[in-house]
Amino acid sequence: MALGPEPKYGGGVACRSAPGVSCSVPPMPRIQDAYLDCAVYLYASSPDAEAGIKTGGSGFLVGVPSERDPHYVYVFVVTNKHVVERGSTVIRVNTEDNGLGIWDTSETNWIFHPKGDDLALCRIAIKNTQRYNINFVSKRSLLTKETVDRLNIGPGDDTFLIGRFINHEGRQTNLPTVRFGSIAQMPIEPIMQDDQFLQESFLVETKTVAGYSGSPVFVYIPGMTEREGVEGWYPPANFMEIENLSDYGFHRSHGPWLLGVEWGHINHWTSVCRSNGAPVNPASPSDMQVRVNTGMSGVIPAWKLSEMLDEGPAAEAMKRHSEKLRPNPPSAGET
């Protein structure tokens, strides 16, 4: 199942413009369970993955349809470059029988962003798709700069993150955790990472801890909200005249879109103090400090991931393989 920009939501909420009338508006913040199935866990070894050792990071699956045969989908695992470079290259997924599937890779199987962004891709050829309980994020749902401008996406827009809460991640099966938040700052000035790389990033106000690195972060616009400065914004004025909101592009207008990939939380360092607030080391307070989680996460924009899928080794490999595929025969009435 592809998680695209117009998922099939269940339930509904009452329409403000037509009291008592129910419509197929997603009851956010409840998300589709299918989004949980795109998340994967990464470990340093197969034994670590089987035991659920509290190290490693998160990742997720992205699907890219073949241009020659749209029914054939290339599946990639996405995570952070730093997760792979630190040795976490073994991927753990869920199976249909509620067990664990282990995909063992090495660093040589991974592709890094050519400009140094903290992203890594690994193509996975899944021979038995019925064995695994997985979904993928459709490439069409990756947020673009054009969508940001067109829909005036910015600070305050709602987000959710799906990843691995290592304090309670699931031992016998992956149990991804969802954290909700909002865009706090647009990617105007890059953020310096620990390796001194200036990473283009959204700031998202959502508390994360070690283990969430590589998680997908989605942005959405709740139904029935106003949208300042957006021409032709849905929902239309009179819901009574609409039988199928999706025909009017409602879900396409509201998301969710993949905002980007979480690379870590932003820390603040402060002096270690006594119970009365006085520094433990008053002569040199900076020598004794402790990290404080600011509640802000750095998120690499989805268009950086699109760059890797549209050009470079991943795109070239898909093109070579796609040329070997037999094109679909035309449908009736097509030439």
C-alpha positions as CSV (number, residue, x, y, z in Angstrom):
1,M,0.0,0.0,0.0
2,A,1.4,3.4,-0.9
3,L,1.0,6.2,1.5
4,G,0.2,9.1,-0.8
5,P,-1.3,12.6,-0.5
6,E,-4.9,11.4,-0.7
7,P,-5.2,8.5,1.8
8,K,-8.6,6.8,2.4
9,Y,-9.7,8.0,5.8
10,G,-12.4,6.4,7.9
11,G,-15.0,8.2,10.0
12,G,-15.7,11.9,9.7
13,V,-16.5,15.1,11.6
14,A,-19.5,17.3,11.5
15,C,-19.3,20.0,8.8
16,R,-19.2,23.5,10.2
17,S,-21.1,25.0,7.2
18,A,-23.8,22.2,7.3
19,P,-24.6,21.3,10.9
20,G,-25.4,17.6,11.3
21,V,-24.0,16.6,8.0
22,S,-21.0,14.1,8.1
23,C,-18.2,14.3,5.6
24,S,-15.0,12.4,4.9
25,V,-12.7,14.7,6.7
26,P,-9.8,13.0,8.5
27,P,-10.4,13.2,12.3
28,M,-6.9,14.4,13.1
29,P,-4.8,13.9,15.2
30,R,-5.9,10.3,14.7
31,I,-3.7,9.0,11.8
32,Q,-4.1,6.0,9.6
33,D,-2.5,2.9,11.1
34,A,-0.9,2.3,7.7
35,Y,1.6,5.1,8.4
36,L,3.0,3.0,11.3
37,D,3.9,0.3,8.9
38,C,6.3,2.4,6.9
39,A,8.6,2.7,9.9
40,V,11.7,0.4,10.3
41,Y,14.3,0.0,13.0
42,L,18.1,-0.1,12.4
43,Y,20.7,-2.0,14.5
44,A,24.4,-2.7,14.4
45,S,23.9,-6.5,13.9
46,S,21.4,-9.2,13.4
47,P,21.7,-10.4,17.1
48,D,21.1,-6.9,18.3
49,A,18.0,-6.6,16.1
50,E,16.6,-9.9,17.3
51,A,17.3,-8.9,20.9
52,G,16.0,-5.3,20.5
53,I,19.2,-3.7,21.9
54,K,18.6,-0.1,22.8
55,T,21.0,1.3,20.2
56,G,20.8,2.3,16.6
57,G,18.2,4.5,14.9
58,S,15.0,4.7,12.9
59,G,14.1,4.7,9.2
60,F,11.2,4.3,6.8
61,L,10.3,2.9,3.4
62,V,9.8,5.1,0.3
63,G,8.3,3.7,-2.9
64,V,9.1,5.0,-6.4
65,P,7.0,3.6,-9.3
66,S,8.9,2.6,-12.5
67,E,8.3,5.0,-15.4
68,R,8.1,2.0,-17.7
69,D,5.8,-0.1,-15.6
70,P,3.9,2.0,-12.9
71,H,2.9,-1.3,-11.3
72,Y,6.5,-2.0,-10.4
73,V,7.7,-0.1,-7.4
74,Y,11.3,0.5,-6.3
75,V,11.4,0.4,-2.5
76,F,14.1,2.3,-0.5
77,V,15.0,2.4,3.1
78,V,15.7,5.9,4.2
79,T,17.5,7.0,7.3
80,N,20.3,9.4,8.4
81,K,23.8,9.2,7.1
82,H,25.1,9.3,10.6
83,V,23.0,6.3,11.6
84,V,24.7,4.2,8.9
85,E,28.2,5.6,9.5
86,R,27.9,4.6,13.1
87,G,27.3,1.0,12.1
88,S,23.6,0.6,12.2
89,T,22.9,-1.1,8.9
90,V,20.7,-4.0,9.9
91,I,17.0,-3.3,9.2
92,R,14.2,-4.8,11.3
93,V,10.7,-5.0,10.0
94,N,7.4,-6.7,11.0
95,T,6.1,-9.9,9.4
96,E,2.5,-10.8,8.7
97,D,2.6,-13.5,11.4
98,N,3.6,-10.8,14.0
99,G,7.2,-11.8,14.0
100,L,10.4,-10.0,13.0
101,G,12.1,-9.8,9.6
102,I,15.8,-9.0,9.4
103,W,17.4,-7.4,6.4
104,D,21.1,-7.4,6.8
105,T,23.0,-4.8,4.8
106,S,26.5,-3.2,4.9
107,E,27.5,0.4,4.5
108,T,28.5,-0.3,0.9
109,N,24.8,-0.9,0.1
110,W,23.9,2.6,1.1
111,I,23.9,5.8,-0.9
112,F,24.6,9.2,0.7
113,H,23.5,12.6,-0.4
114,P,26.2,14.0,-2.8
115,K,26.3,17.4,-1.1
116,G,26.8,16.0,2.4
117,D,23.2,16.2,3.7
118,D,22.5,13.8,6.6
119,L,20.6,11.3,4.4
120,A,21.1,7.7,3.4
121,L,19.2,5.4,1.0
122,C,19.4,1.6,0.5
123,R,17.3,-0.1,-2.2
124,I,15.6,-3.3,-1.0
125,A,14.4,-6.0,-3.4
126,I,11.5,-7.6,-1.6
127,K,11.0,-11.1,-3.1
128,N,8.1,-12.2,-0.9
129,T,5.9,-9.1,-0.3
130,Q,3.2,-11.2,1.4
131,R,5.6,-12.2,4.2
132,Y,6.0,-8.7,5.6
133,N,3.6,-6.3,7.2
134,I,5.0,-3.1,5.6
135,N,3.9,0.0,3.7
136,F,5.8,2.7,2.0
137,V,5.6,6.4,1.6
138,S,4.8,7.3,-2.0
139,K,7.3,9.6,-3.7
140,R,4.4,11.8,-4.8
141,S,3.7,12.7,-1.2
142,L,7.2,14.2,-0.6
143,L,6.8,17.9,0.1
144,T,8.1,20.3,-2.5
145,K,9.0,24.0,-2.4
146,E,6.2,24.6,-4.8
147,T,3.6,23.1,-2.4
148,V,5.0,25.1,0.5
149,D,4.5,28.3,-1.5
150,R,1.2,27.4,-3.0
151,L,-0.4,26.3,0.3
152,N,1.4,28.8,2.5
153,I,2.8,26.1,4.7
154,G,4.8,27.5,7.6
155,P,5.1,28.0,11.4
156,G,2.2,26.5,13.3
157,D,1.3,23.9,10.8
158,D,0.7,20.5,12.4
159,T,3.2,17.6,12.2
160,F,3.5,14.0,13.3
161,L,6.7,11.9,13.6
162,I,6.8,8.1,13.5
163,G,9.8,6.3,14.9
164,R,11.5,4.2,17.5
165,F,11.1,5.0,21.2
166,I,13.9,2.9,22.5
167,N,12.6,3.0,26.0
168,H,9.6,1.0,24.8
169,E,10.1,0.0,21.2
170,G,8.7,-3.5,21.2
171,R,10.9,-6.6,21.7
172,Q,9.0,-9.3,19.8
173,T,7.7,-6.9,17.1
174,N,8.3,-3.3,16.1
175,L,5.9,-0.9,17.9
176,P,6.6,2.5,16.3
177,T,5.6,5.5,18.4
178,V,3.9,8.7,17.1
179,R,4.8,12.1,18.4
180,F,2.9,15.2,17.4
181,G,4.1,18.8,17.0
182,S,4.2,21.7,14.7
183,I,6.6,23.6,12.4
184,A,8.5,26.1,14.5
185,Q,10.8,27.6,11.9
186,M,11.2,27.3,8.2
187,P,14.6,26.1,6.6
188,I,16.0,29.6,6.1
189,E,19.3,29.4,8.0
190,P,21.0,26.0,8.2
191,I,21.8,24.3,11.6
192,M,25.3,23.2,12.4
193,Q,25.4,19.5,13.3
194,D,28.0,17.9,15.6
195,D,30.3,17.2,12.6
196,Q,30.2,20.9,11.7
197,F,28.0,20.3,8.6
198,L,25.5,23.1,8.0
199,Q,22.3,21.2,7.5
200,E,19.3,22.8,5.8
201,S,16.5,22.0,8.3
202,F,13.0,22.7,9.4
203,L,12.7,23.3,13.2
204,V,9.8,21.2,14.5
205,E,8.6,21.5,18.0
206,T,8.2,17.9,19.1
207,K,10.2,16.2,21.8
208,T,12.4,13.4,20.5
209,V,15.3,11.4,22.1
210,A,18.0,9.2,20.9
211,G,16.6,6.5,18.6
212,Y,14.4,8.7,16.5
213,S,17.1,9.7,14.1
214,G,16.0,8.9,10.6
215,S,12.3,9.0,11.4
216,P,9.8,10.4,8.8
217,V,8.1,13.6,9.8
218,F,4.7,14.5,8.1
219,V,2.9,17.8,7.8
220,Y,-0.8,18.1,7.3
221,I,-3.5,20.8,7.3
222,P,-6.5,19.8,9.6
223,G,-9.8,19.7,7.8
224,M,-12.2,22.6,8.3
225,T,-9.4,25.1,8.9
226,E,-9.1,28.5,7.3
227,R,-6.1,29.0,5.0
228,E,-5.0,32.6,4.6
229,G,-3.8,33.7,1.2
230,V,-4.5,30.5,-0.6
231,E,-6.8,30.9,-3.6
232,G,-9.5,28.3,-4.1
233,W,-9.0,26.8,-0.7
234,Y,-11.1,23.8,0.2
235,P,-13.6,22.9,1.7
236,P,-16.1,24.7,-0.6
237,A,-18.8,26.9,1.0
238,N,-21.6,24.4,0.6
239,F,-20.9,20.8,1.5
240,M,-24.5,19.8,0.8
241,E,-23.7,19.9,-3.0
242,I,-20.7,17.6,-2.7
243,E,-21.0,13.8,-2.8
244,N,-17.3,13.0,-2.9
245,L,-14.8,15.5,-1.4
246,S,-11.9,13.6,-2.9
247,D,-13.2,14.5,-6.4
248,Y,-12.6,18.1,-5.4
249,G,-9.0,17.5,-4.4
250,F,-9.8,17.8,-0.7
251,H,-7.2,15.2,0.5
252,R,-4.7,16.4,-2.0
253,S,-5.0,19.9,-0.5
254,H,-4.7,18.8,3.1
255,G,-1.9,16.2,3.0
256,P,-0.3,14.5,4.9
257,W,3.0,15.2,3.0
258,L,6.4,14.0,4.0
259,L,7.9,17.1,5.5
260,G,11.3,15.5,5.8
261,V,13.6,13.3,7.9
262,E,14.4,13.9,11.5
263,W,18.2,14.1,12.2
264,G,18.2,14.8,15.9
265,H,17.0,17.0,18.7
266,I,18.5,20.4,19.5
267,N,20.2,20.5,22.9
268,H,21.1,23.4,25.2
269,W,24.0,23.2,27.6
270,T,23.5,24.6,31.1
271,S,25.7,24.6,34.3
272,V,25.2,21.9,36.9
273,C,23.6,23.6,39.9
274,R,22.9,22.8,43.5
275,S,19.4,22.7,44.9
276,N,19.6,26.4,45.7
277,G,20.5,27.3,42.1
278,A,24.2,28.0,42.7
279,P,26.7,26.5,40.3
280,V,28.4,23.4,41.6
281,N,31.7,24.8,40.2
282,P,31.3,28.6,40.7
283,A,34.9,29.3,39.7
284,S,34.3,27.8,36.2
285,P,30.6,26.9,35.6
286,S,31.2,26.0,32.0
287,D,33.4,23.1,33.1
288,M,30.4,21.3,34.6
289,Q,27.4,21.3,32.3
290,V,24.5,19.1,31.5
291,R,22.5,18.8,28.2
292,V,18.9,19.9,28.2
293,N,16.5,18.8,25.4
294,T,15.0,22.0,24.0
295,G,12.0,20.2,22.5
296,M,13.1,21.2,19.0
297,S,14.0,18.7,16.3
298,G,16.0,19.3,13.2
299,V,14.2,17.9,10.1
300,I,15.9,17.6,6.7
301,P,13.4,18.9,4.0
302,A,11.8,16.2,1.8
303,W,13.1,17.9,-1.3
304,K,16.6,16.9,-0.3
305,L,15.4,13.3,-0.5
306,S,13.8,13.9,-3.8
307,E,17.2,15.1,-5.1
308,M,18.6,11.7,-4.3
309,L,15.7,9.9,-6.0
310,D,15.7,12.1,-9.1
311,E,19.4,12.2,-9.8
312,G,22.6,10.3,-9.0
313,P,23.3,6.6,-8.3
314,A,19.7,5.7,-7.1
315,A,18.0,7.3,-10.1
316,E,20.5,5.7,-12.5
317,A,20.0,2.3,-11.0
318,M,16.3,2.6,-11.3
319,K,16.6,3.7,-14.9
320,R,18.8,0.8,-15.8
321,H,16.5,-1.7,-14.2
322,S,13.4,-0.1,-15.6
323,E,14.7,-0.4,-19.2
324,K,14.6,-4.2,-18.7
325,L,11.0,-4.3,-17.7
326,R,8.3,-5.2,-20.2
327,P,6.0,-2.2,-20.7
328,N,2.4,-2.6,-19.8
329,P,0.1,-3.2,-22.8
330,P,-2.2,-0.3,-23.6
331,S,-5.7,-0.5,-22.1
332,A,-8.8,-0.7,-24.2
333,G,-9.3,2.4,-26.3
334,E,-5.6,3.5,-25.9
335,T,-3.1,3.5,-28.7
